[in-house]
Amino acid sequence: MRGWLSFVVLAGIVVTSAHLAPAQTSLPPSSQPATSQNQPSPGPMALQVRGEFLHSWNAYKQYAWGHDELTPLSQDHHDWYSAPLLMTPVDALDTMLMMGLTDEATKTRDLIAKNLSFDRDIEVKNFEITIRLLGGLLSSYQLSGDARLLELAENLGNRLLPVFNSPTGMPYMYVNLKTGKTRGAESNPAEIGTLLLEFGTLSKLTGKPIYYDKAKRALVELYSRRSAIGLVGSAINVETGKWTDTTSHISGGIDSYYEYLLKSWLLFDDVDCKKMWESSIKSINKYLADTTHGGLWYGQADMNTGKRISTQYGALDAFFPAVLARSGDIDRARRLQESSYKMWTAFGIEPEMIDYSTMKVLSPAYQLRPEIIESAYYLSYYTRDPRYQEMGSTFLLGLVRYCKTDAGYAALSDVEKKTKRDRMESYFLAETLKYLYLLFAPRETLNLNKVVFNTEAHPLRRTW
C-alpha cells in the first residue's frame, strides 16, 4: 500500500471545532480510517513542497548518508554524538510515507533496520531522543507494519528508562544508552512532561505498562507542583522537586508540556490528563494571554503572582494556535495565529524571539522551525478558511527565497540580514515540510481528528 492508505484509526475520541468529548462507543480499528481509501491527488502547491522535500533529502543522501544531519553550506554531515543515530532518516521516514515516496521509504527503513544500534556508550538527551527517535520509530512502525522498527523502539525505550529513577520520578535530562548512568537534575516542564505520548504508545504496542506508568507519573508529579494560581515555572530540580525559576510562559522549555496534557487525553482517553489540561488552560488564558496593539499574544508572568514579567513571543510560541484549535478554541487560535503571522511578515521570515510590545527583534535567528506552519495547517483543517493556505504560500516563498541552498535548506543566523547558518535540523523534514505539505494537500489526505501528532510531528494512532 502507498503512503497513508494503511493509516487507520484513532477510535474512542470525537473532536469537533466546537468542543472535545469522549465518543459514546469505540469502533474497531479497521472501521475508522484516518485517511481516505481513495487518496486524492495532491495539487500543485503540495507537489512543490514534496519537491522541496526531495531536494533536501537527496542532498542528505549525497553528503550525509548514514549520519545524523546534513550541513548544507559545507555539504558535509554532522553527528550529535560520537556515534551516529540516524536522526534525519528516522525523523523523515513517516513524511516520506505520507507523501507517497514509497521507494525512498523502503530504502530508508532498510538503512534504519540494518544500521541503527542503541548499544552505544554515549550520553544522550532524553527529551530529544524520545520525540525524534522513539516517536519516529513508533509512528513509522504503525504506518509500515515493519516489526523491526518496533523492536528498535522497545530497545531504545528500555535504555531510556533509567532517567525516571529520581527521588520524585521526574526524569533526569541525560542518560548513557549503555550504562544507564544519568545526570542533569536541573530540568524544565517540557523535558519532563513531553514523554507520555511516546512512552505510552510503546506500552500499548508492547503490552508492557512500565513505560506508560513512568511517563505518566512524571507528568503528574510536575503538575502537582504547579502554583496556587495554576501555573508552572521555567526550571525545576527533579531531585528536590523545587522550582529554580518561577517564570511562566508557553514558550520553549514549557510549551510541549501543555501540548501533551491535551494530546495524552485524546490518544489514551486519559481522564487525569483531561482534568490537568482543562485546569491548565484556564490559568494560561487568565495570566499569560495579553491583548495589546490590537492582537492576542501570550507573554511571561511570575508563576506565583501572575504578574507580567515580559512581552516576549517567538517562533516556538507559534505552536499554540494549533493546540488551541485542537482543543476547540477556534477564536483564540485565529487571533493568535494572526499575531504569529505579523511576526513572520515583519521581517520576511520569523525571528526566534521578539518583544511584541515594540515588534523589536530579541533573538534574530531562524532555525527552520515548523510551529507557525503547524498552526496554519490545524486552522485550515478546522475552519476551511483559505486564509491559512494564503499564509502557507507566504511561508513557502520565504523558505525558498532565504533558506534554500544547492544542498538542502539552511537555517538563518539573522533574519534581518538573511545570513545563513550551516545547519539543517532533522525536524525540517519531520515537521516543517510535513505540515506545509498537509496544508496544501487535499483535506481528505488525513483525518486530523483520528491522529495525534507528537511534538516532532510523528503521527500516533490508537490501534490497541
N, C-alpha and C positions, 0 to 999 in steps of 0.2 A: 504494500500500500504506500502511496505517496504522501509525504508531508504529514498533515494533521488529519487525514482521513481516519487514522487509527485513534485519534484523540477523543476519548469518550468520558463523560460523566462529571459531575460533582453533585451527587444526589443528596437530598435532605435539606437543602437550603434554597429558599426563594428570595431573590433580590430584585427589587424594582428601584426606579429612580426616586420613588416617594418614601420607601421605608424598607427596613430589613426585618425579616421574620422567619423563624423555622418553618419548613414546609410541614404540611399535615401528614404526608406519607413519604416514605423513601422508596424510590424505584430502583430496581437492579441496574447495575452499571450499563448494561447493553441497551437499556431502554432510554437513556438520556445522553445523546451525543452532544458533545461540546462544540463540534463543528458540523457544518453541513456535509452530508454524504455525497452531495454533488457540488464540489467546490467550485465557486465562481472564479473566472479568470481574473487575475489582478489587472488593474488598469495601468495606464502609462506611468503615473507617479509611483505606484508601488513597484513597478518594474524598474524604474530608475533607482529606487532605494535598493532593490535587490542587486542592481548593477554596482552600486557603491559598496555593498557588502562584498561582492566578488572581487572588486578592485582591492579591497583591504585584505581579504582572505588570501587571494593569490600572492599578494606581497608578503604576507606571513609565511606562506608555503615556500616562497622563493628564498627568503632571507632568514627565517627564524624557525623553520620546521623542527619540531621536537623540543622546542624551548617554550618558555612561558609567554613572552611577549615580543612583538616586533618593535624595533626602534626605527621609525620611518625616515628620519632625516639622514642618519648614518647608514641606513639599510643594513641593519645588523639585528642582533637579538639581545634580550635582557631576561635574566632569570631572577626570580625573587630570592631564592636560596642557593646553597651550594650545589643542589641537585634540582633539575627542572621538574615541575609538577604538571606540565602541560596545561597551564592556566587558560590560555586562549582557546585551544581545541575543546576543552571540557566546557568552557563558558559559551562557546559559539555553536556547539553541536545542535541544541534544540532550535536555534534560529535557522540553521540550515534545514532542519526538518519542517519547520513552519513555512519556509519559503519554497519548499518543494525541491530543494537541491539534494536529491536522493543519492546520487553518486558521490558527491562530496561528503555527505553524512556517513555513508558506508565506509569510505576510506578513513574518515576521522574516528569512527567507532573502532576500527581495527587498530589504528595508531594508539588509541587510549587503552584498549584491552591488552595489547601486546607490550606496551612500553611504560604505562603508568604504574609506579610502585610507591607505596607509602612506607615501605620498610626502610626508612631513611633516618640517619642520625642528624636530624635538623630540627631546629626550634621554629615553629610556625605560629602565626597569629590566628587564634581560634575563630574569631569573627569572620575574617576574610576567607579563610579556607572553608568555613561552613557555608557561607552564602554563595561562593563561587563554585567550589568543587563538589561539596556534598549536595548542594542544591542542584547543580548541573548534572551530576551523575543520576540523581533520583528522577529528575524530570525527563532526561533522555532515556532512561530505562522505561519509564511509563509510556513514552512515545514510541519507542522502538521494540520493546519487549526483549531486548538483549540482556540476558541474565548476567553476563559478565560485568555490566555496569552496576547492577545491584550488589554483586559480590564486592566490587571495589568500594561502593558506598558503605557497606557494612564494615569492611576492613578499616576504612577511614573513620567511621563513627566510633568504633572501638578505641582507636588511637587518640581520639579527641576527648573521650570520657573523663580522663583524669583532671581536666580543667574544673570540673564541678566539685572536686574534693577540697573545698574551702570550708571554714567553720560555718559560713552562712548558707552554703550551697550555691551561691552566686559564683560564676566561673572566673578563674584567672584568665589573663589575656593571652598568655603564651603557653605552648606545650611542645615538648620534644616528641616527635612521632615514634621514635624507637624506645626511648627510656621512660616516657610518661612524666618526666620532670616538668614542673610548672613554675611559672613566675608571673609577676605583674598583678599585684593586688589592687593597685590603683586603676579603676576602670570607669565605665560610664554606662548609662542606661541602654544605649544602642548595642554595645558589645555584650551586655548581659541579657537583654530582652529580645534579641533578634536571632533566636535559635530554635524556637519551638516548631515552626513550620517544617524545617529540615529534619530535626531530630524526631519530631512527632511522625512525620511521614515515614522515616526509617523504621520506627516502631511498628507502624501499621503494616508495612510491607514485609517485615521480617517476623512479625508476631512476638516481638520482644519488647516488653513495656519499659525497660530501663531507660531507653533514650527519651521517650516522652516524659517519663517521671522526672528525670534530672532537669530537662529544659523547662518543664512546667514549674518545678519548684523554684528555679532561678527567677522566673518571671514573677511568681507570687511573692517571693522574698523581696524583690525590688519594689513591687507595687506597695507592699506593706510598709515600706519606709518612705512613702510619699508624705508630703507635708500636710498640715491640718487643712489647708485650702486645696489640697488635691494635686499639687504639682511635684515634679521630681527635679533634681538638680543636674549639674553637668558632670560631676565626678563623685565617686563613692569608693570606699575601701571595702573589698569583698571579704576581708578577714574580720574587720571590726563592724562592718555594716554602717559606718558613719560617713555622712556626706562631707566631702572635702572642697566642694564648690557648689554653692547654692543657686547659681544662675540657671534659670529655667527658660526653655525655648523649644522650638520644633526643628532646629537645625541639626547639623552633623554632631554626632555624639549622643543625641536623644532620638532623633527623627524616627528610625525604623522600630524603636520600642513601641511607639504608639501604633504604627502600621501593623505590627504583629499581634497586638491585642485584638484589633478588629478582624484580621485575616485568620487568626487561630480559631476564633469563634466560627467564622464562615467555613473553614476547611474541616474542622473536627467537631463542630456543633458543641463547643466547649462553653458551657454556661458561665463558668468563672471568668473566662476571657470576655464574654459578652458584658458582664457586670463591670469588669475593670475598664473596658473600653467606654462604656456609657458614662461612668463616673469621670474618667479622664477627659473626655472631650468637652464635658461641661466646664471643667476648670480651665482647659486650654482656651476655649472661646470667651470665658469670663475675664481671664487675666492676661492672656498673651495677644489676643486679637486687638488690632489697632486700626481705627478708621481715620485716615488723615490724607490730605491732598486729594480728596475725592475718591480714594480707593481703600481696599481692605488689605492689610498687611498683618503679619504676626511677628512681634518683636521679642525682646528679652525682658524678664522680670525676676525678682527675687522669689524663690520657691516658697518662702515662709510668709512674706508680707504681700506679695503680688505687686510690689512697687516696680514701676518701669525702670529698667536699667539702661537699655539702649534701643535704638531703632535700626538694628541690623537685620538684613534679609539677603538671602543669597541663592545660588544655584541649587544647593541641597534642600533648602526650604521649599523649592518649587515642586516637590513631590506631594505636598499636602492637598492641593486641589484634587488629585487622584483619589486620595484616601477619603476626603470629604464626599466626593461623588460616589465612591463605592459604598459609603455609609448611607447615602440617600440625601445628603445635604447639598443639593444642586445649586442653590442660591449662593451660598458661601463659596462653593467650588468655582463657580463662574467668576465671582468678583475677585477672588484671589488669583485666578489664572490671568485675568486682565492685568493685575499688578505685576505678575511674573513676566508677562509679555512686554510690559512697559520697560522692565529692566533689560530684556533682551534687545529691544529695538532702539533703546537709548544709545547703545554702543555698537550695533550691528551684530553683536553676539553677546551672550550674557557674561558678566564677570562672576567671580567666585562669591563676592560679597559687596553689598552697597549699604549706604545709610539711606533708607527710604525717605527720611525727612528732608534730605537735601539732594538725593539722587547722585551723590558723590561715590566714587569707587573706593572701597576699603581694601579689597584684595583683587588685583587685576587679572588673575589667571582664568583661563577656561580649560577645564580638564576633560573635554568631550563628554560632559555629563548628560544623562538622559532625562532627568526628572521633569523638566518643563514639557518635554515631548510626551512622556508618560501621562502627564495630567491632561494634555490636549487630547490624547487618544481616549482616555476614560470619558472625558466630557463629550467628545464626538460620539462615542458609543451610546451614552445615556441620553443625550439631548437630540442627536441627529442634526445639530446646528452646523452648517457649512463654515461657520466662523473658525472652527478649530482645525479644519483642513487648510484654511487660509493661513492660519498660524503655522501649520506644518510646512507649508510652502516657504514661508519666511525662514524657518529653522533649517530646512534643507539647503536653501540658497546660501545662507550664512556658512553652513558647514562646508559646502563645496567651494565657496569663494575664498574662505580664510584658512581652512584646515586641511584641504586635500593636498596631497603630495604625489610625487611619482610612485611612491611605495606606501600606499595606505593613507591614513589621516594622522595629523599631528595635533597635539594639544597646543594651546597658546599660553605663553608666559605673560602676555599683556594684551587685553582685548582692545585697548585704545590704540596701541601701536601695531597691533596684529602680528606680533613677533611669535614665531613658532617655537615649540619645545619638542625635544626628541623623545616623545612618549606616546604610545597608543595603548591605553589600558584595555584589558580583555573585556571590560564591560561595554566598550564601544560597540563590539559585535554582539554581546549578550543582551544589551539593553537599548542603547541609543538607536541603532539601526533596526532592531526588532520592533520597538514601539513606533518608529517612523514608518516602517512597512505596514504595521497593523492600522495605523492612522489612515493610510491611503488605500489599503486593501478593502474589498467589499466587506460590508458589515457582517455578512454571513460566514466569513472566514473563521471567526472564533466567537463562541458564545461566552462573553465575559462573565456572565453570571454563574457559569459552571466550571470556572477555572480560578484558582488563586495563584497569583504570581508572587514568588518570594521577592525580597528586596533587590535581587540581582536579575529580575525578570525571568526566572525559571518557573514555568507553569507546573503546578502541582494539582492533582485531582483525586477525588475520593473514589478509590477502586476497592475499598475494603468494606 
